[in-house]
Amino acid sequence: MPKVEASPAVSIEYETFGDPSDPAVLLVMGFSAQMIAWHKNFCHALAERGRYVIRYDNRDCGLSTKLDDHPVGMGRFINAVSSGDISSALSMVPYTLQDMADDGLGLLTALGIERAHVVGSSMGGMIAQTMAISRPARVLTLTSMMSSTGEPDYGQPSAEAQAVLFTPKPPDREGYIAAAESELVWSSKRYGNPALLRELAAESYDRAYYPAGVGRQLGAMILGGSRADALRRLRVPTLVIHGLDDTLIDPSGGKRTADLVPGARLLLLPGMGHDRPRELWREIIDALDAHTR
């Protein structure tokens, strides 16, 4: 897969699907997940609708640039945030959601793409929102999927989901793969598939096991702050997709996003959790196809 410089300090690994002459759709992945979490068959199916699909690794994940010179201890960071010591928490984190948004825009620039449809999932939805807020002229449409607004009253995880999120995964391959089944806590109740979770975990581990980036990405996400006022002023056509089974980012996060953005369309999917089960790909792709015309 190719890599480009999104900025002088950050190189981004990416992959494309479809015809470059078609409208570009940039897929932005979420917290600690590599671009392969946008399944290649999902990308091919979207490309077959006449879209030039681009997936990429965020910084500190996959094969993109790692910021090893800035270690963040998860325990110290969470304790600082929990105690309200935001200044200490900020001092631990070397970049922001805006920096991550600029990575995606920098990738588009490197590919010679001036404007794109931007689709973000989970933390990727927060990054995509930030792209649209900061550089609306470059975002043809925004799709915010299973995400939220940065406001503490919306989109909060259940206690069980939060516990799984903050539990470090075993460093050995076998343990890492087995631990993936714990993510069933936020998967679709009807379609949750432990075998597919293990399959993605194995592919991710073999491709680029890198737990050191988790703390830095988490810091950027938690300290991103509320986007509510900026979303109220947003004039980019927006689709919000959220699963009603989502326990990692409660559906109130998606509902609030749609309430804030003028003219936004809200698609709530029964049977979907904090995942994209293959059984619902057709419905998701149909919605993206209609939104990005």
Beta strands, then each sheet from edge to edge (+ up, - down):
strand 1: 3-7
strand 2: 10-17
strand 3: 24-28
strand 4: 52-56
strand 5: 116-121
strand 6: 139-145
strand 7: 238-243
strand 8: 265-269
sheet 1: 1+ 2- 4+ 3+ 5+ 6+ 7+ 8+
end
